[in-house]
């Protein structure tokens, strides 16, 4: 197929599962932080109006973050943008428990920066999926990445409940930071300039090659 990789080739490639796991980690952090940051803030901030302001301003950071990471990918690469995103998420999410000691301004800043950071996955993965697997099937293959969201929908509530009951807010945020660190490590192995040709060449390299004696034997059998 000259236009790109077909779905079955993509599902057999290492790159697809690296993108899948990266999305899984990013969405897990997104859903958990957006669902619990206010409850966490209420443990040491009594001003509900301030917490509402934090939520309202977060949407602005969400939008600008998408633009920033999209431009960063255009100027560099998906790998560069994702390494930066996962580095920031690891540090910021791990720092959330410290905001209990630093006060509400530090809490707001940390939440806003997280909201600025995690949309990077959403803004870069459609483009890198097309870049990696081709235009013809890129949309379909990108759709397969959303299967990670199904698992996330079941996991967020269960995981957060067990972590909060077992280790409190600190445990939950440190585990989330671990997921972003895992995505960072995965992205280190993602090619800087992926392409459908690269995927096809890897697949052809995995096809077992017959030596001359085997070819001669097959020809004799057929004749």
DAJO-V836504 format. One line per field, one symbol per residue. burial: + if it has 9 or more other C-alpha atoms within 8 Angstrom, else -. Layout:
BEGIN
burial->???
END
This chain:
BEGIN
burial->---++++-++--+--+++++++++++++++++----+--+++--+-----+--+--+++-++++++++++-++---+++++++-+++++++++++++-++-+-+-+++-++++++++++++-++++-++++++++-+++-++--++-++--+---+---+--++--+++-++++-++++++-++-++--+---+++--++--+-----------+--------
END
